[in-house]
């Protein structure tokens, strides 16, 4: 969407960021979002989901 159209539609102009900054630092990083993926294992004592390996691993 063009910037002018976004402005005319009432877009939140204070939240616009350059794509270069997002690619370099990660989106929403200023709000505390992580900048890298983290792999977390399920607790072995937690039996949910029953007898199935993690779907995203």
HELIX and SHEET records of a PDB file:
HELIX    1   1 UNK A    3  UNK A    8  1                                   6    
HELIX    2   2 UNK A   13  UNK A   15  5                                   3    
HELIX    3   3 UNK A   19  UNK A   25  1                                   7    
HELIX    4   4 UNK A   29  UNK A   31  5                                   3    
END                                                                             
